[in-house]
Amino acid sequence: MPTSTYVALATTTLGASATDVTFSSIPASYRDLILVIEGNGTTGGDRLHTMYFNGDFTNANYDNVRIYATSGGFGSDTTNSPRIGNIHASTRIMCQVGIYDYSATDKFKTFIARADMAGDRLFADANSWNNTGAITSITVRPDAGSSYASGMTFSLYGIEA
């Protein structure tokens, strides 16, 4: 079996706070995509961290199931928000999202996120985008009222199968 190879497609490091980050004109020449995110939000308290495709910001087109663990316990829930973890101003996050068969046009898209907040909280989010269109752009954004802090890094990789 051949070994998969990560190919760096784009990296964005914020020079100022931002309410979203978009990767556009994503080539359709890879099997899967990996997005790696590291940094802080600008607002205290946990805020949802979400990801949308091709400018489709309609939560009704997404499904999510989450499992999580915190210092206070663990649990699970479901929603239509395409969650990929949480962000917080005082706690650094590390998030990795796998986006599978992103250029296929015969199936809905699935993406799975693993995120931690400096060892205090762990999240695993399984998502689907209920659309058969090939993914050509990705927008990542925090909940309304929050933003990404200066210095936050977003790196997108294509996976050669």
DSSP file (Angstrom, degrees, kcal/mol; ACC not computed):
  #  RESIDUE AA STRUCTURE BP1 BP2  ACC     N-H-->O    O-->H-N    N-H-->O    O-->H-N    TCO  KAPPA ALPHA  PHI   PSI    X-CA   Y-CA   Z-CA
    1    1 A M              0   0    0      0, 0.0     2,-0.0     0, 0.0     0, 0.0   0.000 360.0 360.0 360.0 131.8    0.0    0.0    0.0
    2    2 A P        -     0   0    0      0, 0.0     2,-0.4     0, 0.0     0, 0.0  -0.318 360.0-112.7 -68.6 154.1    1.5    3.4   -0.9
    3    3 A T        -     0   0    0      1,-0.0     2,-0.1    -2,-0.0   157,-0.0  -0.726  29.6-119.9 -87.1 132.8    2.2    5.9    1.8
    4    4 A S        -     0   0    0     -2,-0.4     2,-0.4   157,-0.1   157,-0.2  -0.411  26.3-150.0 -69.5 148.4    0.1    9.1    1.9
    5    5 A T  E     -A  160   0A   0    155,-1.5   155,-2.6    -2,-0.1     2,-0.4  -0.979   7.0-137.1-125.0 133.2    1.9   12.4    1.5
    6    6 A Y  E     -A  159   0A   0     -2,-0.4     2,-0.5   153,-0.2   153,-0.2  -0.756  18.6-165.3 -85.5 130.2    0.9   15.7    3.0
    7    7 A V  E     -A  158   0A   0    151,-2.8   151,-2.7    -2,-0.4     2,-0.3  -0.977  21.8-125.8-118.1 120.5    1.4   18.6    0.5
    8    8 A A  E     +A  157   0A   0     -2,-0.5   149,-0.2   149,-0.2     3,-0.1  -0.493  33.7 170.8 -66.1 122.9    1.3   22.1    1.9
    9    9 A L  E     -     0   0A   0    147,-2.9     2,-0.3     1,-0.4   148,-0.2   0.795  60.7 -19.0-101.0 -40.1   -1.4   24.1    0.1
   10   10 A A  E     -A  156   0A   0    146,-1.5   146,-3.2     2,-0.0     2,-0.4  -0.958  48.6-161.0-167.1 148.0   -1.6   27.4    2.1
   11   11 A T  E     -A  155   0A   0     -2,-0.3     2,-0.4   144,-0.2   144,-0.2  -0.999   7.0-169.1-134.7 135.9   -0.8   28.8    5.6
   12   12 A T  E     -A  154   0A   0    142,-2.9   142,-2.7    -2,-0.4     2,-0.5  -0.992   3.2-174.0-124.8 124.6   -2.2   31.9    7.1
   13   13 A T  E     -A  153   0A   0     -2,-0.4   140,-0.2   140,-0.2     2,-0.2  -0.982  30.8-123.4-114.6 121.3   -0.8   33.5   10.3
   14   14 A L        -     0   0    0    138,-2.6   137,-3.0    -2,-0.5     3,-0.1  -0.432  22.2-171.8 -70.9 129.9   -3.0   36.4   11.5
   15   15 A G  S    S+     0   0    0     -2,-0.2     2,-0.3   135,-0.2    -1,-0.2   0.562  81.0  13.6 -90.6 -13.3   -1.3   39.8   11.9
   16   16 A A  S    S-     0   0    0    133,-0.1   135,-0.2   132,-0.0    -1,-0.1  -0.940 102.9 -73.4-150.8 165.3   -4.4   41.2   13.5
   17   17 A S        -     0   0    0     -2,-0.3     2,-0.3   133,-0.1   132,-0.2  -0.283  51.4-168.9 -63.2 153.3   -7.6   39.7   15.0
   18   18 A A  B     -H  148   0B   0    130,-1.7   130,-3.5     1,-0.1     3,-0.1  -0.993  30.5-143.3-146.2 148.2  -10.1   38.3   12.4
   19   19 A T  S    S+     0   0    0     -2,-0.3     2,-0.3   128,-0.2   127,-0.1   0.593  87.3   0.7 -89.8 -12.0  -13.7   37.1   12.5
   20   20 A D        -     0   0    0    121,-0.2     2,-0.4   128,-0.1   121,-0.2  -0.976  57.5-143.8-163.7 165.1  -13.0   34.4    9.9
   21   21 A V  E     -J  140   0C   0    119,-2.2   119,-2.9    -2,-0.3     2,-0.4  -1.000  19.1-164.2-133.8 131.2  -10.3   32.9    7.7
   22   22 A T  E     -J  139   0C   0     -2,-0.4     2,-0.5   117,-0.2   117,-0.2  -0.961  12.9-163.2-123.1 134.8  -11.1   31.6    4.2
   23   23 A F  E     -J  138   0C   0    115,-2.9   115,-2.6    -2,-0.4     2,-0.2  -0.974  26.2-179.8-107.3 123.3   -9.1   29.3    1.9
   24   24 A S        +     0   0    0     -2,-0.5   113,-0.2   113,-0.2    -2,-0.0  -0.739  50.8  35.0-122.6 171.1  -10.3   29.6   -1.7
   25   25 A S  S    S-     0   0    0    111,-0.3    -1,-0.2    -2,-0.2   112,-0.2   0.894  71.6-175.6  53.4  45.5   -9.5   28.1   -5.1
   26   26 A I        -     0   0    0    110,-2.6    -1,-0.2    -3,-0.2   111,-0.0  -0.592  25.4-121.1 -72.8 123.7   -8.7   24.8   -3.5
   27   27 A P        -     0   0    0      0, 0.0     3,-0.4     0, 0.0    -1,-0.1  -0.324   7.2-139.1 -67.2 149.9   -7.4   22.4   -6.2
   28   28 A A  S    S+     0   0    0      1,-0.2    75,-0.1    75,-0.1    -2,-0.0   0.130  76.6 101.4 -92.8  20.4   -9.3   19.2   -6.8
   29   29 A S        +     0   0    0    131,-0.0     2,-0.3     2,-0.0    -1,-0.2   0.264  65.4  73.6 -95.2  11.9   -6.2   17.1   -7.3
   30   30 A Y  S    S-     0   0    0     -3,-0.4    73,-0.3     1,-0.1   130,-0.2  -0.801  71.8-132.9-121.5 164.6   -5.9   15.4   -3.8
   31   31 A R  S    S-     0   0    0    128,-2.3    70,-0.6    -2,-0.3    71,-0.6   0.931  85.7  -1.6 -78.7 -49.7   -7.9   12.7   -2.1
   32   32 A D  E     -CB 100 159A   0    127,-0.9   127,-2.6    69,-0.2     2,-0.3  -0.829  64.8-131.8-135.9 170.3   -8.4   14.4    1.3
   33   33 A L  E     -CB  99 158A   0     66,-2.5    66,-2.9    -2,-0.3     2,-0.4  -0.942   9.1-159.2-124.7 150.4   -7.6   17.7    3.0
   34   34 A I  E     -CB  98 157A   0    123,-2.4   123,-2.9    -2,-0.3     2,-0.5  -0.999   4.6-165.8-127.1 130.0   -6.2   18.4    6.5
   35   35 A L  E     -CB  97 156A   0     62,-2.4    62,-2.8    -2,-0.4     2,-0.5  -0.974   4.3-166.0-115.0 126.1   -6.6   21.7    8.2
   36   36 A V  E     -CB  96 155A   0    119,-2.9   119,-2.8    -2,-0.5     2,-0.4  -0.952   6.8-174.7-114.7 129.3   -4.4   22.4   11.2
   37   37 A I  E     +CB  95 154A   0     58,-2.9    58,-2.8    -2,-0.5     2,-0.4  -0.977   6.0 173.1-128.1 134.6   -5.3   25.4   13.5
   38   38 A E  E     +CB  94 153A   0    115,-2.3   115,-2.9    -2,-0.4     2,-0.3  -0.990  34.6  53.5-144.1 133.2   -3.3   26.7   16.5
   39   39 A G  E     -C   93   0A   0     54,-1.8    54,-3.3    -2,-0.4     2,-0.3  -0.981  69.5 -61.9 148.9-157.3   -3.8   29.8   18.6
   40   40 A N        -     0   0    0     -2,-0.3   109,-2.6    52,-0.2    49,-0.2  -0.853  28.8-128.4-127.3 158.4   -6.3   31.7   20.8
   41   41 A G  B     -I  148   0B   0     47,-1.9   107,-0.2    50,-0.3    47,-0.1  -0.304  23.7-124.9 -87.3-175.5   -9.6   33.5   20.5
   42   42 A T  S    S+     0   0    0    105,-1.6     2,-0.4    -2,-0.1   106,-0.1   0.444  83.8  72.9-111.4  -3.4  -10.1   37.0   21.7
   43   43 A T  S    S-     0   0    0    104,-0.3    46,-1.2     2,-0.1    -2,-0.1  -0.934  78.3-121.6-120.1 135.1  -13.1   36.5   24.0
   44   44 A G  S    S+     0   0    0     -2,-0.4    -2,-0.1    44,-0.2    43,-0.0  -0.251  77.0  44.3 -65.7 160.5  -13.1   34.8   27.4
   45   45 A G  S    S-     0   0    0      2,-0.0    44,-0.2     0, 0.0     2,-0.1   0.206 104.5 -57.3  81.3 152.4  -15.3   31.8   27.9
   46   46 A D        -     0   0    0     42,-0.1     2,-0.4    40,-0.1    42,-0.2  -0.423  55.5-173.7 -65.8 134.4  -15.8   28.9   25.5
   47   47 A R  E     -K   87   0C   0     40,-2.1    40,-2.6    -2,-0.1    -2,-0.0  -0.987  29.1-106.8-127.2 140.1  -16.9   29.8   22.1
   48   48 A L  E     -K   86   0C   0     -2,-0.4    95,-1.8    38,-0.2     2,-0.5  -0.307  25.0-149.8 -63.0 150.5  -17.8   27.4   19.3
   49   49 A H  E     - L   0 142C   0     36,-2.0    35,-3.4    93,-0.2    36,-0.3  -0.995  24.0-176.4-125.4 118.1  -15.3   27.1   16.5
   50   50 A T  E     -KL  83 141C   0     91,-3.1    91,-2.3    -2,-0.5     2,-0.4  -0.762  19.4-152.4-125.0 163.1  -17.0   26.3   13.1
   51   51 A M  E     - L   0 140C   0     31,-2.0     2,-0.3    -2,-0.2    89,-0.2  -0.998  12.1-173.0-139.3 132.5  -16.1   25.5    9.5
   52   52 A Y  E     - L   0 139C   0     87,-3.1    87,-2.7    -2,-0.4     2,-0.4  -0.873  13.5-136.8-124.8 155.1  -18.2   26.1    6.3
   53   53 A F  E >  S-ML  56 138C   0      3,-0.5     3,-2.7    -2,-0.3    85,-0.2  -0.901  72.2  -9.2-117.1 142.1  -17.7   25.1    2.7
   54   54 A N  T 3  S-     0   0    0     83,-2.2    -1,-0.2    -2,-0.4    84,-0.1   0.757 122.0 -60.4  51.3  34.3  -18.2   27.0   -0.6
   55   55 A G  T 3  S+     0   0    0      1,-0.2     2,-1.2    -3,-0.1    -1,-0.3   0.634  95.2 143.5  72.3  13.4  -19.9   30.0    1.2
   56   56 A D  B <   +M   53   0C   0     -3,-2.7    -3,-0.5     1,-0.1    -1,-0.2  -0.720  13.1 163.5 -89.3  93.4  -22.7   27.8    2.5
   57   57 A F        +     0   0    0     -2,-1.2     2,-0.9    -5,-0.1    -1,-0.1   0.128  33.5 119.8 -97.3  19.2  -23.3   29.3    5.9
   58   58 A T    >   -     0   0    0      1,-0.2     3,-2.4     2,-0.0     4,-0.1  -0.763  51.8-158.9 -87.3 105.2  -26.7   27.7    6.3
   59   59 A N  G >  S+     0   0    0     -2,-0.9     3,-2.1     1,-0.3    -1,-0.2   0.778  85.7  73.4 -56.6 -26.6  -26.4   25.5    9.4
   60   60 A A  G 3  S+     0   0    0      1,-0.3    -1,-0.3    -3,-0.1    21,-0.1   0.705  89.9  60.5 -62.1 -17.8  -29.4   23.4    8.2
   61   61 A N  G <  S+     0   0    0     -3,-2.4    69,-3.1    19,-0.1     2,-0.3   0.349 100.0  67.6 -90.7   6.9  -27.0   21.9    5.6
   62   62 A Y  E <   -D  129   0A   0     -3,-2.1     2,-0.4    18,-0.3    67,-0.2  -0.910  60.1-161.4-126.3 152.3  -24.7   20.4    8.2
   63   63 A D  E     -D  128   0A   0     65,-2.0    65,-2.0    -2,-0.3     2,-0.3  -0.985  12.7-175.5-130.2 145.4  -24.9   17.7   10.8
   64   64 A N  E     -DE 127  79A   0     15,-2.2    15,-1.8    -2,-0.4     2,-0.4  -0.999  15.8-173.2-142.6 140.5  -22.6   17.3   13.9
   65   65 A V  E     -DE 126  78A   0     61,-2.2    61,-2.7    -2,-0.3     2,-0.4  -0.998  19.3-167.5-128.6 135.2  -22.1   14.9   16.7
   66   66 A R  E     -DE 125  77A   0     11,-3.0    11,-1.8    -2,-0.4     2,-0.4  -0.945  16.2-171.2-126.0 140.5  -19.7   15.8   19.5
   67   67 A I  E     +DE 124  76A   0     57,-2.2    57,-2.3    -2,-0.4     2,-0.3  -0.976  21.7 175.3-120.6 145.5  -18.0   14.0   22.3
   68   68 A Y  E     -DE 123  75A   0      7,-2.4     7,-2.1    -2,-0.4     2,-0.4  -0.979  22.0-159.2-148.6 157.5  -16.0   16.0   24.8
   69   69 A A  E     +DE 122  74A   0     53,-2.1    53,-2.7    -2,-0.3     5,-0.3  -0.997  16.4 171.0-138.3 136.5  -14.1   15.7   28.1
   70   70 A T  E >   -DE 121  73A   0      3,-3.8     3,-1.4    -2,-0.4    51,-0.2  -0.798  53.3 -93.6-131.7 175.6  -13.3   18.5   30.5
   71   71 A S  T 3  S+     0   0    0     49,-0.6     3,-0.1    -2,-0.3    50,-0.1   0.718 127.2  52.2 -63.8 -17.9  -11.8   18.7   34.0
   72   72 A G  T 3  S-     0   0    0      1,-0.2     2,-0.3     0, 0.0    -1,-0.3   0.459 124.6 -74.9 -97.5  -2.1  -15.5   18.6   35.2
   73   73 A G  E <   -E   70   0A   0     -3,-1.4    -3,-3.8     2,-0.0     2,-0.3  -0.984  48.2 -86.9 146.3-157.6  -16.6   15.5   33.3
   74   74 A F  E     +E   69   0A   0     -2,-0.3     2,-0.3    -5,-0.3    -5,-0.2  -0.923  38.5 145.0-148.8 168.8  -17.6   14.3   29.8
   75   75 A G  E     -E   68   0A   0     -7,-2.1    -7,-2.4    -2,-0.3     2,-0.3  -0.981  28.4-122.2 179.2-170.7  -20.5   14.1   27.5
   76   76 A S  E     +E   67   0A   0     -2,-0.3     2,-0.3    -9,-0.2    -9,-0.2  -0.979  22.3 167.1-152.6 159.3  -21.9   14.2   24.0
   77   77 A D  E     -E   66   0A   0    -11,-1.8   -11,-3.0    -2,-0.3     2,-0.3  -0.968  21.6-130.2-162.7 173.9  -24.5   16.1   22.0
   78   78 A T  E     +E   65   0A   0     -2,-0.3     2,-0.3   -13,-0.2   -13,-0.2  -0.931  27.6 153.0-132.4 156.8  -25.7   16.8   18.4
   79   79 A T  E     -E   64   0A   0    -15,-1.8   -15,-2.2    -2,-0.3     4,-0.1  -0.957  50.2-111.8-164.4 176.0  -26.4   19.9   16.4
   80   80 A N  S    S+     0   0    0     -2,-0.3   -18,-0.3   -17,-0.2   -19,-0.1   0.391  83.4 105.6 -97.9   0.1  -26.6   21.4   12.9
   81   81 A S  S    S-     0   0    0    -17,-0.1     2,-2.2     1,-0.1    -2,-0.1  -0.687  78.2-126.5 -81.0 129.5  -23.6   23.7   13.6
   82   82 A P        -     0   0    0      0, 0.0   -31,-2.0     0, 0.0     2,-0.1  -0.461  41.6-173.7 -78.2  75.8  -20.4   22.4   11.8
   83   83 A R  E     +K   50   0C   0     -2,-2.2   -33,-0.2   -33,-0.2    30,-0.2  -0.399  28.0 175.5 -77.4 144.0  -18.3   22.5   15.0
   84   84 A I  E     -     0   0C   0    -35,-3.4     2,-0.3     1,-0.5   -34,-0.1  -0.045  65.4 -64.4-132.7  31.2  -14.6   21.8   15.0
   85   85 A G  E     -     0   0C   0    -36,-0.3   -36,-2.0    28,-0.1    -1,-0.5  -0.761  62.1 -76.7 120.4-167.6  -13.9   22.5   18.7
   86   86 A N  E     -K   48   0C   0     -2,-0.3     2,-0.3   -38,-0.2   -38,-0.2  -0.875  32.0-147.6-126.8 161.3  -14.1   25.5   20.9
   87   87 A I  E     -K   47   0C   0    -40,-2.6   -40,-2.1    -2,-0.3     2,-0.3  -0.896  11.9-176.4-127.6 162.4  -11.8   28.6   21.3
   88   88 A H        -     0   0    0      3,-0.6   -47,-1.9    -2,-0.3     3,-0.2  -0.981  30.9-126.6-155.3 149.1  -11.0   30.7   24.3
   89   89 A A  S    S+     0   0    0    -46,-1.2   -45,-0.2    -2,-0.3    -1,-0.1   0.869 108.3  36.2 -70.2 -36.7   -9.0   33.9   24.9
   90   90 A S  S    S+     0   0    0    -47,-0.1     2,-0.5     1,-0.1    -1,-0.2   0.444 109.0  68.0-100.8   1.2   -6.8   32.6   27.7
   91   91 A T  S    S-     0   0    0     -3,-0.2    -3,-0.6   -50,-0.0   -50,-0.3  -0.975  76.6-132.6-126.8 122.2   -6.3   29.0   26.5
   92   92 A R        -     0   0    0     -2,-0.5    26,-1.0   -52,-0.1     2,-0.3  -0.467  24.1-151.3 -70.5 137.2   -4.4   28.0   23.4
   93   93 A I  E     -CF  39 117A   0    -54,-3.3   -54,-1.8    24,-0.2     2,-0.4  -0.804  13.5-164.3-109.0 153.6   -6.1   25.5   21.1
   94   94 A M  E     +CF  38 116A   0     22,-2.0    22,-2.1    -2,-0.3     2,-0.4  -0.986  19.1 176.1-131.3 124.5   -4.7   22.9   18.7
   95   95 A C  E     -CF  37 115A   0    -58,-2.8   -58,-2.9    -2,-0.4     2,-0.4  -0.992  15.0-171.7-134.7 135.9   -7.2   21.6   16.2
   96   96 A Q  E     -CF  36 114A   0     18,-2.5    18,-2.4    -2,-0.4     2,-0.5  -0.996   8.2-168.7-127.9 127.9   -6.8   19.2   13.3
   97   97 A V  E     -CF  35 113A   0    -62,-2.8   -62,-2.4    -2,-0.4     2,-0.5  -0.966   8.0-156.8-119.7 125.9   -9.6   18.6   10.8
   98   98 A G  E     -CF  34 112A   0     14,-2.7    14,-2.0    -2,-0.5     2,-0.5  -0.896   6.5-165.8 -98.9 126.9   -9.7   15.8    8.2
   99   99 A I  E     -CF  33 111A   0    -66,-2.9   -66,-2.5    -2,-0.5     3,-0.5  -0.964  15.8-150.4-116.1 116.3  -12.0   16.5    5.2
  100  100 A Y  E     -CF  32 110A   0     10,-2.3    10,-0.7    -2,-0.5   -68,-0.2  -0.687  63.7 -10.4-103.1 138.7  -12.6   13.3    3.3
  101  101 A D  S >  S+     0   0    0    -70,-0.6     3,-1.4    -2,-0.3    -1,-0.2   0.876  76.1 169.4  48.5  44.2  -13.2   12.9   -0.5
  102  102 A Y  T 3   +     0   0    0    -71,-0.6    33,-3.0    -3,-0.5    -1,-0.1   0.715  69.3  46.0 -63.1 -24.4  -13.6   16.7   -0.7
  103  103 A S  T 3  S+     0   0    0    -72,-0.4    -1,-0.3   -73,-0.3    31,-0.2   0.480  84.6 113.9 -99.8  -1.8  -13.6   16.8   -4.5
  104  104 A A    <   -     0   0    0     -3,-1.4     3,-0.2   -73,-0.2    31,-0.1  -0.396  47.4-164.9 -66.9 144.7  -16.1   13.9   -5.1
  105  105 A T  S    S+     0   0    0      1,-0.1    -1,-0.1    29,-0.1    27,-0.1   0.177  76.4  68.5-116.3  15.9  -19.4   14.9   -6.6
  106  106 A D  S    S+     0   0    0      2,-0.1     2,-0.3     1,-0.1    -1,-0.1   0.239  99.2  37.7-117.7  12.4  -21.4   11.7   -5.8
  107  107 A K  S    S-     0   0    0     25,-0.3    24,-0.1    -3,-0.2     2,-0.1  -0.994  83.3 -94.0-156.9 158.7  -21.6   11.9   -2.0
  108  108 A F        -     0   0    0     -2,-0.3     2,-0.3    22,-0.1    22,-0.2  -0.386  51.1-109.4 -67.3 156.6  -22.1   14.2    1.0
  109  109 A K  E     - G   0 129A   0     20,-1.9    20,-2.8    22,-0.5     2,-0.4  -0.722  28.7-159.6 -95.5 139.9  -18.8   15.4    2.5
  110  110 A T  E     +FG 100 128A   0    -10,-0.7   -10,-2.3    -2,-0.3     2,-0.3  -0.913  10.0 179.3-115.9 146.4  -17.6   14.2    5.9
  111  111 A F  E     -FG  99 127A   0     16,-1.9    16,-2.7    -2,-0.4     2,-0.4  -0.989  10.2-160.0-147.5 139.7  -15.1   15.9    8.2
  112  112 A I  E     -FG  98 126A   0    -14,-2.0   -14,-2.7    -2,-0.3     2,-0.4  -0.970   7.8-163.0-124.4 130.4  -13.8   15.0   11.6
  113  113 A A  E     -FG  97 125A   0     12,-2.8    12,-2.4    -2,-0.4     2,-0.4  -0.915   7.8-169.2-116.7 139.5  -12.1   17.4   14.0
  114  114 A R  E     +FG  96 124A   0    -18,-2.4   -18,-2.5    -2,-0.4     2,-0.3  -0.998  21.1 168.0-121.9 128.3   -9.9   16.7   17.0
  115  115 A A  E     -FG  95 123A   0      8,-2.3     8,-2.9    -2,-0.4     2,-0.3  -0.990  16.9-172.3-142.1 147.4   -9.2   19.6   19.3
  116  116 A D  E     -FG  94 122A   0    -22,-2.1   -22,-2.0    -2,-0.3     2,-0.6  -0.981  19.5-142.2-136.4 154.6   -7.7   20.3   22.7
  117  117 A M  E >> S-FG  93 121A   0      4,-2.2     3,-2.6    -2,-0.3     4,-0.6  -0.817  76.7 -55.1-116.6  87.2   -7.5   23.5   24.8
  118  118 A A  T 34 S-     0   0    0    -26,-1.0   -25,-0.1    -2,-0.6     4,-0.1   0.813 103.3 -59.4  47.8  39.2   -4.1   23.3   26.5
  119  119 A G  T 34 S+     0   0    0      2,-0.3    -1,-0.3     1,-0.1     3,-0.1   0.439 125.3  96.5  77.1  -1.1   -4.9   19.9   28.0
  120  120 A D  T <4 S+     0   0    0     -3,-2.6   -49,-0.6     1,-0.3     2,-0.4   0.819  88.9  21.8 -89.8 -34.1   -8.0   21.2   29.8
  121  121 A R  E  <  -DG  70 117A   0     -4,-0.6    -4,-2.2   -51,-0.2     2,-0.4  -0.994  62.8-162.2-137.6 141.1  -10.7   20.3   27.3
  122  122 A L  E     -DG  69 116A   0    -53,-2.7   -53,-2.1    -2,-0.4     2,-0.4  -0.978   9.8-173.5-123.7 138.2  -10.8   17.7   24.5
  123  123 A F  E     -DG  68 115A   0     -8,-2.9    -8,-2.3    -2,-0.4     2,-0.4  -0.981  13.1-173.2-130.9 141.9  -13.3   17.7   21.7
  124  124 A A  E     -DG  67 114A   0    -57,-2.3   -57,-2.2    -2,-0.4     2,-0.5  -0.963  14.2-174.7-131.5 117.6  -14.0   15.2   18.9
  125  125 A D  E     -DG  66 113A   0    -12,-2.4   -12,-2.8    -2,-0.4     2,-0.5  -0.956  10.7-165.8-117.9 122.5  -16.5   16.4   16.3
  126  126 A A  E     +DG  65 112A   0    -61,-2.7   -61,-2.2    -2,-0.5     2,-0.3  -0.935  23.0 176.3-104.7 126.9  -17.9   14.3   13.4
  127  127 A N  E     -DG  64 111A   0    -16,-2.7   -16,-1.9    -2,-0.5     2,-0.4  -0.868  21.9-160.4-130.0 157.7  -19.6   16.4   10.8
  128  128 A S  E     -DG  63 110A   0    -65,-2.0   -65,-2.0    -2,-0.3     2,-0.6  -0.997  11.9-149.7-134.9 143.9  -21.3   16.1    7.4
  129  129 A W  E     -DG  62 109A   0    -20,-2.8     2,-2.4    -2,-0.4   -20,-1.9  -0.965  21.5-141.4-105.8 115.8  -22.0   18.8    4.8
  130  130 A N        +     0   0    0    -69,-3.1     2,-0.3    -2,-0.6   -22,-0.1  -0.407  67.1  97.5 -84.0  66.9  -25.1   17.6    3.1
  131  131 A N        -     0   0    0     -2,-2.4   -22,-0.5     2,-0.1    -2,-0.1  -0.985  62.0-149.2-151.5 141.5  -24.1   18.6   -0.4
  132  132 A T        +     0   0    0     -2,-0.3   -25,-0.3   -24,-0.2     3,-0.1   0.442  61.7 116.1 -94.9  -0.4  -22.5   16.7   -3.3
  133  133 A G  S    S-     0   0    0      1,-0.1     2,-0.1   -27,-0.1   -29,-0.1  -0.354  75.6-103.3 -67.8 147.6  -20.6   19.6   -4.7
  134  134 A A        -     0   0    0    -31,-0.2     2,-0.5     1,-0.1   -31,-0.3  -0.469  38.7-112.4 -66.6 141.2  -16.8   19.5   -4.7
  135  135 A I        +     0   0    0    -33,-3.0     3,-0.1     1,-0.2    -1,-0.1  -0.670  46.6 160.1 -79.9 122.2  -15.3   21.7   -2.0
  136  136 A T        +     0   0    0     -2,-0.5  -110,-2.6     1,-0.3     2,-0.3   0.513  64.3  29.4-117.4 -14.0  -13.5   24.7   -3.5
  137  137 A S        -     0   0    0   -113,-0.2   -83,-2.2  -112,-0.2     2,-0.4  -0.997  59.0-160.3-148.1 150.2  -13.4   27.0   -0.5
  138  138 A I  E     -JL  23  53C   0   -115,-2.6  -115,-2.9    -2,-0.3     2,-0.5  -0.997   5.0-168.3-129.8 130.1  -13.3   26.6    3.3
  139  139 A T  E     -JL  22  52C   0    -87,-2.7   -87,-3.1    -2,-0.4     2,-0.4  -0.987   3.6-165.9-120.4 128.4  -14.2   29.3    5.8
  140  140 A V  E     +JL  21  51C   0   -119,-2.9  -119,-2.2    -2,-0.5   -89,-0.2  -0.924  18.4 162.6-110.7 134.8  -13.4   28.9    9.5
  141  141 A R  E     - L   0  50C   0    -91,-2.3   -91,-3.1    -2,-0.4  -121,-0.2  -0.999  31.1-128.7-152.5 149.7  -15.0   31.2   12.1
  142  142 A P  E     - L   0  49C   0      0, 0.0   -93,-0.2     0, 0.0     3,-0.1  -0.422  51.5 -70.6 -86.5 171.3  -15.8   31.5   15.8
  143  143 A D    >   -     0   0    0    -95,-1.8     3,-1.7     1,-0.1   -96,-0.0  -0.132  67.8 -78.3 -53.3 155.5  -19.2   32.2   17.3
  144  144 A A  T 3  S+     0   0    0      1,-0.2    -1,-0.1    -3,-0.1     3,-0.1  -0.305 120.8  33.8 -54.8 140.1  -20.7   35.6   16.8
  145  145 A G  T 3  S+     0   0    0      1,-0.4     2,-0.3    -3,-0.1    -1,-0.2   0.382 108.0  81.3  91.4  -4.0  -19.1   38.1   19.3
  146  146 A S    <   -     0   0    0     -3,-1.7    -1,-0.4    -4,-0.1     2,-0.3  -0.801  53.9-173.0-125.3 169.1  -15.7   36.4   19.2
  147  147 A S        -     0   0    0     -2,-0.3  -105,-1.6    -3,-0.1  -104,-0.3  -0.960  33.1 -91.7-152.5 169.2  -12.7   36.5   16.8
  148  148 A Y  B     -HI  18  41B   0   -130,-3.5  -130,-1.7    -2,-0.3  -107,-0.2  -0.688  46.0-120.6 -85.3 140.5   -9.4   34.9   16.3
  149  149 A A    >   -     0   0    0   -109,-2.6     3,-1.9    -2,-0.3  -135,-0.2  -0.417  33.7 -87.6 -81.0 154.3   -6.4   36.5   18.0
  150  150 A S  T 3  S+     0   0    0      1,-0.2  -135,-0.2  -135,-0.1  -110,-0.1  -0.321 115.4  34.8 -53.9 139.1   -3.4   37.9   16.2
  151  151 A G  T 3  S+     0   0    0   -137,-3.0    -1,-0.2     1,-0.3  -136,-0.1   0.249  80.0 139.9  94.5 -11.9   -0.7   35.2   15.7
  152  152 A M    <   -     0   0    0     -3,-1.9  -138,-2.6  -112,-0.1     2,-0.4  -0.424  41.8-145.4 -65.6 140.4   -3.3   32.4   15.2
  153  153 A T  E     -AB  13  38A   0   -115,-2.9  -115,-2.3  -140,-0.2     2,-0.4  -0.914  17.7-173.7-118.1 136.5   -2.1   30.0   12.5
  154  154 A F  E     -AB  12  37A   0   -142,-2.7  -142,-2.9    -2,-0.4     2,-0.4  -0.993   8.2-176.5-127.3 120.3   -4.2   28.1    9.9
  155  155 A S  E     -AB  11  36A   0   -119,-2.8  -119,-2.9    -2,-0.4     2,-0.4  -0.980   8.0-160.6-125.2 128.6   -2.4   25.5    7.6
  156  156 A L  E     -AB  10  35A   0   -146,-3.2  -147,-2.9    -2,-0.4  -146,-1.5  -0.911  10.5-174.5-110.5 131.8   -4.1   23.6    4.8
  157  157 A Y  E     -AB   8  34A   0   -123,-2.9  -123,-2.4    -2,-0.4     2,-0.4  -0.953  17.9-141.4-125.2 143.2   -2.7   20.4    3.4
  158  158 A G  E     -AB   7  33A   0   -151,-2.7  -151,-2.8    -2,-0.4     2,-0.6  -0.820  19.3-139.3 -95.7 144.3   -3.7   18.2    0.5
  159  159 A I  E     -AB   6  32A   0   -127,-2.6  -128,-2.3    -2,-0.4  -127,-0.9  -0.922   7.3-152.7-109.8 117.6   -3.3   14.4    1.0
  160  160 A E  E      A    5   0A   0   -155,-2.6  -155,-1.5    -2,-0.6  -130,-0.1  -0.770 360.0 360.0 -85.6 128.0   -2.0   12.4   -1.9
  161  161 A A              0   0    0     -2,-0.5    -1,-0.1  -157,-0.2  -157,-0.1   0.456 360.0 360.0 -90.4 360.0   -3.2    8.8   -1.7
